[in-house]
Amino acid sequence: MALSAPQAAELLRDELARHGVDADVHAGYGMALVSVWVELLVWTNGRWFRWGCDASSAGNGRRVYAFGPADDVATAARRILRRREELRQRRACSQHPEDRSA
């Protein structure tokens, strides 16, 4: 069964929540975005998830992206959680940028 982009995004958000991570879903124009952390935005079209990595292409310097199939939400969530932890360790700020109390 094919998922719509919003359905896939909601499934990912729910899986992240099971691991204690809040995320926001925004959908429109056949795509959905899951905002996980500062500089960690996951795109989906219902068939795959895509998020940015640290790496750049050696040839042209463009950002490299990780992909995961939308029908394997648990694996994608684990990979996204690892990426989030990498970003958290490098960024000394609160979970929500507008919260300046941390």
C-alpha positions, -999 to 999 in steps of 0.1 A, spaced: 0 0 0 14 34 -10 15 61 16 8 97 10 35 122 20 15 134 51 9 98 62 46 89 59 55 120 78 30 113 106 43 77 109 79 91 112 68 117 138 51 89 158 82 67 157 104 96 168 80 103 196 84 67 208 120 76 213 112 108 232 118 132 203 92 158 194 89 167 157 66 189 137 50 179 104 42 203 76 26 191 44 16 205 10 22 202 -27 27 164 -26 55 166 -1 58 167 37 85 179 59 93 167 94 112 192 115 133 172 139 161 195 151 180 226 142 195 219 108 176 185 106 147 186 82 134 154 67 115 154 34 91 128 22 69 121 -8 54 90 7 79 67 -10 112 77 7 126 99 35 155 122 27 177 143 51 210 161 49 244 147 61 276 165 70 294 153 39 298 172 7 304 157 -28 341 157 -36 334 167 -72 311 197 -68 309 205 -31 271 200 -29 255 186 2 251 148 4 217 134 15 207 102 32 177 83 20 155 57 36 123 40 23 91 53 38 79 17 42 106 11 68 99 39 92 116 23 122 150 21 104 147 56 90 138 69 125 169 52 140 192 67 114 176 102 118 179 99 156 217 92 152 220 123 129 201 143 155 224 132 182 254 142 161 239 177 156 230 180 193 266 173 204 279 200 182 253 227 190 253 242 225 217 255 224 183 247 238 160 222 220 139 251 207 160 281 194 134 306 207 139 293 242 169 313 255 167 301 290 190 271 285 
